[in-house]
Amino acid sequence: MTKLAQWLCGLALLGSAWAALALAPPGLQPPAPLRQALLPLPVYLLVAFGCYSLATV
């Protein structure tokens, strides 16, 4: 498996877990503080990745 395939697989797993929790199916209602932290999580991860990229270059 190439490194790109590994990254895409990891992003797909993270994205599907995030979508499952963020869309909140009728039987699963996360608490409000968790939902408030969960919705902007992709933006937080993108900013953290950008900071890491800038620090390592």
Long-range contacts (C-beta under 8 A, 24 or more apart in sequence): 14-45, 15-42, 18-42
